[in-house]
Every structure is written in structure tokens, then in C-alpha cells.
Amino acid sequence: MTYQTELMPETYQGWSNYETWNVALWMGNDEGLYNCARRCTTYREFVEYMGFEDGATADGVKWMDPMLNTVELDEMMEEM
């Protein structure tokens, strides 16, 4: 019998967590947000450009939630 000795990281819809997925979903599926994100090179730049530092998505996820994987979001933005 074998046992799993290393825990596999949790993922959400292919993203590292729900928060990152939710923010990416809004950025990719709202035409206005998408067009603004295309003008920026990093996720942080996008948040500052939009003035979202203290805001949240319509689903309640903060744009600057500490759980966000900004590396994944930066990579998504490179592909836009």
C-alpha cells in the first residue's frame, strides 16, 4: 500500500485559487476591463490605472486581495 506523502496544491478552475480565478474572469470577460488591462504591463499597474486599490469585483473579491497570485495574473496579461 502506498500513501501520498506530499500534499498537492489546491487549484480552482486551473488557477491557483478562487480569488485569482475570479479577478482573471472579470478582466477577461468584461470588455472595458479587458481593454484597460491590455494597456498595462503588470497586474499592479492595471489596478493602479483603474483606481481599484480599495475596490472589489462584483463578486466581492478585492482587487488587491493578499490571496491573489499576481504572477499568474501578470502572465495572463502578457497573453492579452
Backbone as a printed PyTorch tensor [residue, N CA C, xyz], in Angstrom:
tensor([[[  0.8480,  -1.1740,   0.0000],
         [  0.0000,   0.0000,   0.0000],
         [  0.8960,   1.2400,   0.0000]],

        [[  0.5130,   2.2390,  -0.7660],
         [  1.2880,   3.4850,  -0.8030],
         [  0.4370,   4.6260,  -0.2710]],

        [[  1.1070,   5.5830,   0.2890],
         [  0.4370,   6.7620,   0.8360],
         [  1.0080,   8.0040,   0.1900]],

        [[  0.1600,   8.9700,  -0.0020],
         [  0.6270,  10.2450,  -0.5400],
         [  1.3290,  10.9920,   0.5820]],

        [[  2.5980,  11.2980,   0.3660],
         [  3.3700,  11.9770,   1.4090],
         [  3.4710,  13.4790,   1.1820]],

        [[  3.2200,  13.9300,  -0.0490],
         [  3.2480,  15.3500,  -0.3400],
         [  1.8450,  15.8030,  -0.7030]],

        [[  1.4450,  16.9140,  -0.1330],
         [  0.1290,  17.4430,  -0.4480],
         [  0.1700,  18.1650,  -1.7850]],

        [[ -0.8230,  17.9090,  -2.6080],
         [ -0.9390,  18.5970,  -3.8790],
         [ -1.5890,  19.9550,  -3.6330]],

        [[ -1.1000,  20.9910,  -4.2620],
         [ -1.7110,  22.3090,  -4.0530],
         [ -3.1390,  22.3370,  -4.5930]],

        [[ -4.0010,  23.0150,  -3.8770],
         [ -5.3810,  23.1790,  -4.3290],
         [ -5.4030,  24.1470,  -5.4980]],

        [[ -6.2610,  23.8910,  -6.4510],
         [ -6.4250,  24.8090,  -7.5640],
         [ -7.9080,  25.0600,  -7.7660]],

        [[ -8.2090,  26.0970,  -8.5140],
         [ -9.5980,  26.4420,  -8.7960],
         [ -9.7170,  26.7800, -10.2710]],

        [[-10.3870,  25.9270, -11.0180],
         [-10.6060,  26.1350, -12.4450],
         [ -9.2950,  26.3910, -13.1950]],

        [[ -8.2370,  25.7300, -12.7900],
         [ -6.9430,  25.8880, -13.4430],
         [ -6.0920,  27.0220, -12.9010]],

        [[ -6.6330,  27.8140, -11.9900],
         [ -5.8980,  28.9170, -11.3600],
         [ -5.4830,  28.4870,  -9.9640]],

        [[ -4.5690,  29.2100,  -9.3540],
         [ -4.0420,  28.7960,  -8.0520],
         [ -5.0790,  28.8570,  -6.9300]],

        [[ -6.1060,  29.7100,  -7.0800],
         [ -7.1560,  29.7880,  -6.0560],
         [ -8.3690,  30.5360,  -6.6160]],

        [[ -9.4320,  30.5580,  -5.8380],
         [-10.6740,  31.2060,  -6.2590],
         [-10.4770,  32.6930,  -6.5210]],

        [[ -9.7480,  33.3680,  -5.6530],
         [ -9.5510,  34.8120,  -5.7860],
         [ -8.8850,  35.1680,  -7.1080]],

        [[ -7.8290,  34.4420,  -7.4480],
         [ -7.1190,  34.7050,  -8.7000],
         [ -8.0130,  34.4000,  -9.8930]],

        [[ -8.7300,  33.2840,  -9.8390],
         [ -9.6620,  32.9190, -10.9060],
         [-10.7230,  33.9980, -11.0990]],

        [[-11.3010,  34.4920, -10.0030],
         [-12.3760,  35.4680, -10.0850],
         [-11.9000,  36.7720, -10.7160]],

        [[-10.7550,  37.2700, -10.2890],
         [-10.2060,  38.5040, -10.8530],
         [ -9.8860,  38.3030, -12.3390]],

        [[ -9.2710,  37.1750, -12.6790],
         [ -8.9530,  36.8950, -14.0770],
         [-10.2190,  36.8000, -14.9190]],

        [[-11.2540,  36.2160, -14.3590],
         [-12.5280,  36.0950, -15.0610],
         [-13.1020,  37.4710, -15.3890]],

        [[-13.0900,  38.3660, -14.4100],
         [-13.6020,  39.7200, -14.6490],
         [-12.7600,  40.4570, -15.6740]],

        [[-11.4520,  40.3330, -15.5760],
         [-10.5650,  41.0310, -16.5150],
         [-10.7200,  40.4950, -17.9340]],

        [[-10.9610,  39.2310, -18.0680],
         [-11.0410,  38.6240, -19.3820],
         [-12.4150,  38.6560, -20.0190]],

        [[-13.4540,  38.8780, -19.2190],
         [-14.8140,  38.7860, -19.7510],
         [-15.5990,  40.0830, -19.7240]],

        [[-15.0070,  41.1410, -19.2360],
         [-15.6460,  42.4540, -19.2730],
         [-14.8680,  43.2790, -20.3000]],

        [[-15.5360,  43.7140, -21.3550],
         [-14.8340,  44.3810, -22.4540],
         [-14.0520,  45.6080, -22.0000]],

        [[-14.6400,  46.4160, -21.1280],
         [-13.9530,  47.6130, -20.6540],
         [-12.7160,  47.2800, -19.8410]],

        [[-12.8360,  46.3140, -18.9280],
         [-11.6810,  45.9070, -18.1220],
         [-10.6120,  45.2740, -18.9970]],

        [[-11.0420,  44.4670, -19.9390],
         [-10.0940,  43.8060, -20.8480],
         [ -9.2900,  44.8380, -21.6290]],

        [[ -9.9710,  45.8220, -22.1960],
         [ -9.2740,  46.8420, -22.9770],
         [ -8.3060,  47.6470, -22.1250]],

        [[ -8.6890,  47.9470, -20.8990],
         [ -7.7760,  48.6660, -19.9910],
         [ -6.5920,  47.7900, -19.6020]],

        [[ -6.8450,  46.5160, -19.3390],
         [ -5.7640,  45.5990, -18.9630],
         [ -4.7490,  45.4580, -20.0900]],

        [[ -5.1990,  45.5050, -21.3330],
         [ -4.2930,  45.3910, -22.4780],
         [ -3.3250,  46.5690, -22.5560]],

        [[ -3.6900,  47.6960, -21.9560],
         [ -2.8220,  48.8790, -21.9680],
         [ -1.7310,  48.8090, -20.8970]],

        [[ -1.8630,  47.8750, -19.9760],
         [ -0.9330,  47.7710, -18.8460],
         [ -0.0110,  46.5700, -19.0270]],

        [[  1.1390,  46.6140, -18.3600],
         [  2.0910,  45.5100, -18.4770],
         [  2.0720,  44.5720, -17.2800]],

        [[  1.5820,  45.0490, -16.1190],
         [  1.5000,  44.1880, -14.9370],
         [  0.1310,  44.3350, -14.2870]],

        [[ -0.1970,  43.3610, -13.4670],
         [ -1.4630,  43.4230, -12.7650],
         [ -1.5030,  44.6330, -11.8260]],

        [[ -0.4290,  44.8760, -11.1350],
         [ -0.3650,  46.0260, -10.2150],
         [ -0.6020,  47.3380, -10.9690]],

        [[  0.0130,  47.4680, -12.1270],
         [ -0.1770,  48.6580, -12.9410],
         [ -1.6570,  48.8030, -13.3350]],

        [[ -2.2950,  47.6910, -13.6840],
         [ -3.7150,  47.7050, -14.0360],
         [ -4.5700,  48.1940, -12.8670]],

        [[ -4.3210,  47.6680, -11.6840],
         [ -5.1010,  48.0580, -10.5020],
         [ -4.9330,  49.5490, -10.2160]],

        [[ -3.7090,  50.0390, -10.3000],
         [ -3.4610,  51.4620, -10.0660],
         [ -4.0920,  52.3200, -11.1610]],

        [[ -3.9740,  51.8970, -12.4040],
         [ -4.5520,  52.6240, -13.5360],
         [ -6.0680,  52.7580, -13.3740]],

        [[ -6.7080,  51.7010, -12.9130],
         [ -8.1600,  51.6820, -12.7530],
         [ -8.6100,  52.3230, -11.4400]],

        [[ -7.6890,  52.5500, -10.5110],
         [ -8.0620,  53.0830,  -9.2070],
         [ -8.7840,  52.0540,  -8.3530]],

        [[ -8.4290,  50.7910,  -8.5240],
         [ -9.1040,  49.6820,  -7.8360],
         [ -8.4370,  49.2700,  -6.5230]],

        [[ -7.4820,  50.0320,  -6.0270],
         [ -6.7360,  49.6000,  -4.8360],
         [ -7.6350,  49.1950,  -3.6720]],

        [[ -8.7320,  49.8910,  -3.4730],
         [ -9.6210,  49.5880,  -2.3470],
         [-10.9310,  48.9400,  -2.7940]],

        [[-11.0560,  48.6010,  -4.0690],
         [-12.3010,  48.0640,  -4.5900],
         [-12.3190,  46.5550,  -4.6530]],

        [[-13.4330,  46.0400,  -5.1600],
         [-13.6230,  44.6000,  -5.2930],
         [-14.4160,  44.3110,  -6.5610]],

        [[-14.3200,  43.0810,  -7.0290],
         [-15.1270,  42.6570,  -8.1630],
         [-16.5900,  42.6290,  -7.7160]],

        [[-17.4850,  42.4740,  -8.6650],
         [-18.9080,  42.3900,  -8.3260],
         [-19.2140,  41.1510,  -7.4870]],

        [[-18.2890,  40.2020,  -7.4560],
         [-18.4470,  39.0010,  -6.6350],
         [-17.8570,  39.1640,  -5.2360]],

        [[-17.2830,  40.3360,  -4.9650],
         [-16.7620,  40.6210,  -3.6340],
         [-15.2960,  40.2910,  -3.4040]],

        [[-14.5790,  39.9170,  -4.4420],
         [-13.1460,  39.6400,  -4.2860],
         [-12.3930,  40.9550,  -4.4430]],

        [[-11.5900,  41.2850,  -3.4580],
         [-10.8300,  42.5340,  -3.5100],
         [ -9.7790,  42.4610,  -4.6070]],

        [[ -9.6640,  43.5540,  -5.3470],
         [ -8.6830,  43.6160,  -6.4220],
         [ -7.2570,  43.4870,  -5.8990]],

        [[ -7.0440,  43.8210,  -4.6310],
         [ -5.7210,  43.6890,  -4.0250],
         [ -5.7300,  42.6570,  -2.8980]],

        [[ -6.5490,  41.6360,  -3.0330],
         [ -6.6270,  40.5610,  -2.0370],
         [ -5.2470,  39.9250,  -1.8730]],

        [[ -4.8000,  39.7200,  -0.6410],
         [ -3.4760,  39.1130,  -0.4410],
         [ -3.3790,  37.6810,  -0.9660]],

        [[ -4.5100,  37.0340,  -1.2180],
         [ -4.5070,  35.6680,  -1.7420],
         [ -4.2500,  35.6180,  -3.2530]],

        [[ -4.3210,  36.7560,  -3.9390],
         [ -4.1400,  36.7670,  -5.3860],
         [ -2.7430,  36.3180,  -5.7840]],

        [[ -2.6800,  35.5170,  -6.8150],
         [ -1.3950,  35.1200,  -7.3840],
         [ -1.1090,  36.1020,  -8.5240]],

        [[ -0.3930,  37.1670,  -8.2080],
         [ -0.1550,  38.2100,  -9.2000],
         [  0.7880,  37.7420, -10.3080]],

        [[  1.5900,  36.7260, -10.0530],
         [  2.4470,  36.1750, -11.1070],
         [  1.5620,  35.5650, -12.1900]],

        [[  0.5500,  34.8100, -11.7950],
         [ -0.3850,  34.2340, -12.7690],
         [ -1.1280,  35.3280, -13.5270]],

        [[ -1.5510,  36.3590, -12.8160],
         [ -2.2710,  37.4520, -13.4610],
         [ -1.3700,  38.2160, -14.4250]],

        [[ -0.1120,  38.4260, -14.0550],
         [  0.8460,  39.0680, -14.9650],
         [  1.0240,  38.2300, -16.2270]],

        [[  1.1080,  36.9070, -16.0630],
         [  1.2740,  36.0190, -17.2160],
         [  0.0350,  36.0880, -18.1190]],

        [[ -1.1490,  36.1530, -17.5290],
         [ -2.3680,  36.2680, -18.3010],
         [ -2.3510,  37.5610, -19.1190]],

        [[ -1.9070,  38.6310, -18.4820],
         [ -1.8750,  39.9270, -19.1500],
         [ -0.8860,  39.9470, -20.3090]],

        [[  0.2000,  39.2180, -20.1950],
         [  1.1820,  39.1340, -21.2910],
         [  0.5510,  38.5190, -22.5290]],

        [[ -0.4260,  37.6330, -22.3340],
         [ -1.0610,  36.9250, -23.4430],
         [ -2.2470,  37.6810, -24.0220]],

        [[ -2.6370,  38.7950, -23.4060],
         [ -3.7990,  39.5540, -23.8990],
         [ -3.4540,  40.2780, -25.1710]]])
